[in-house]
Amino acid sequence: MRIEVTGKHIEVTPAIQQYAEAKCDRLTRYYDGVQEIVVVLSEQPKQKQFDVELRVPVEHHEDFVARSHGQDLYEAIDLCVDKMARQLTEFKERLKNEKR
């Protein structure tokens, strides 16, 4: 599985990249069909906040997308990963219920 971290209007430092990769690596626990994870980090200097977008393409479904924003970049990454974990968990539960 590949994790791609990119930045818009922000420099992605090695510390930020490692943090995002470590958090996103946990998403494979929630659904096995995760092929890759794309993390897009952006900064809005006028509003003094960071935006995080997480795109996860999976097998047999359209891409899952989660977005979050906040004053702290690390907090925004955490919120976004939590949203994605919830989406993947609900999708997996729906698949289990359909097979019954």
JOBEL-V451497 format. One record per residue. N is the residue number from 1. RES is the residue in three letters. SS is DSSP state (H for helix, E for strand, L for the rest). NEAR is the number of other C-alpha atoms within 10 Angstrom. Layout:
n:N res:RES ss:SS near:NEAR
n:N res:RES ss:SS near:NEAR
//
This chain:
n:1 res:MET ss:L near:9
n:2 res:ARG ss:E near:11
n:3 res:ILE ss:E near:17
n:4 res:GLU ss:E near:15
n:5 res:VAL ss:E near:17
n:6 res:THR ss:E near:14
n:7 res:GLY ss:E near:16
n:8 res:LYS ss:E near:12
n:9 res:HIS ss:L near:10
n:10 res:ILE ss:L near:13
n:11 res:GLU ss:L near:12
n:12 res:VAL ss:L near:16
n:13 res:THR ss:L near:10
n:14 res:PRO ss:H near:9
n:15 res:ALA ss:H near:9
n:16 res:ILE ss:H near:16
n:17 res:GLN ss:H near:16
n:18 res:GLN ss:H near:13
n:19 res:TYR ss:H near:15
n:20 res:ALA ss:H near:20
n:21 res:GLU ss:H near:18
n:22 res:ALA ss:H near:12
n:23 res:LYS ss:H near:14
n:24 res:CYS ss:H near:25
n:25 res:ASP ss:H near:16
n:26 res:ARG ss:H near:12
n:27 res:LEU ss:H near:20
n:28 res:THR ss:H near:16
n:29 res:ARG ss:H near:12
n:30 res:TYR ss:L near:17
n:31 res:TYR ss:L near:17
n:32 res:ASP ss:L near:12
n:33 res:GLY ss:L near:17
n:34 res:VAL ss:E near:19
n:35 res:GLN ss:E near:13
n:36 res:GLU ss:E near:16
n:37 res:ILE ss:E near:23
n:38 res:VAL ss:E near:18
n:39 res:VAL ss:E near:24
n:40 res:VAL ss:E near:18
n:41 res:LEU ss:E near:24
n:42 res:SER ss:E near:20
n:43 res:GLU ss:E near:20
n:44 res:GLN ss:E near:14
n:45 res:PRO ss:L near:10
n:46 res:LYS ss:L near:6
n:47 res:GLN ss:L near:9
n:48 res:LYS ss:L near:10
n:49 res:GLN ss:E near:15
n:50 res:PHE ss:E near:21
n:51 res:ASP ss:E near:21
n:52 res:VAL ss:E near:24
n:53 res:GLU ss:E near:18
n:54 res:LEU ss:E near:23
n:55 res:ARG ss:E near:17
n:56 res:VAL ss:E near:21
n:57 res:PRO ss:E near:16
n:58 res:VAL ss:E near:17
n:59 res:GLU ss:L near:10
n:60 res:HIS ss:L near:7
n:61 res:HIS ss:L near:9
n:62 res:GLU ss:L near:9
n:63 res:ASP ss:L near:13
n:64 res:PHE ss:E near:16
n:65 res:VAL ss:E near:15
n:66 res:ALA ss:E near:19
n:67 res:ARG ss:E near:18
n:68 res:SER ss:E near:18
n:69 res:HIS ss:E near:20
n:70 res:GLY ss:E near:17
n:71 res:GLN ss:L near:14
n:72 res:ASP ss:L near:12
n:73 res:LEU ss:H near:19
n:74 res:TYR ss:H near:15
n:75 res:GLU ss:H near:15
n:76 res:ALA ss:H near:21
n:77 res:ILE ss:H near:28
n:78 res:ASP ss:H near:17
n:79 res:LEU ss:H near:18
n:80 res:CYS ss:H near:24
n:81 res:VAL ss:H near:25
n:82 res:ASP ss:H near:16
n:83 res:LYS ss:H near:17
n:84 res:MET ss:H near:22
n:85 res:ALA ss:H near:20
n:86 res:ARG ss:H near:15
n:87 res:GLN ss:H near:17
n:88 res:LEU ss:H near:23
n:89 res:THR ss:H near:16
n:90 res:GLU ss:H near:14
n:91 res:PHE ss:H near:16
n:92 res:LYS ss:H near:16
n:93 res:GLU ss:H near:12
n:94 res:ARG ss:H near:11
n:95 res:LEU ss:H near:11
n:96 res:LYS ss:H near:10
n:97 res:ASN ss:H near:9
n:98 res:GLU ss:H near:8
n:99 res:LYS ss:H near:6
n:100 res:ARG ss:L near:5
//
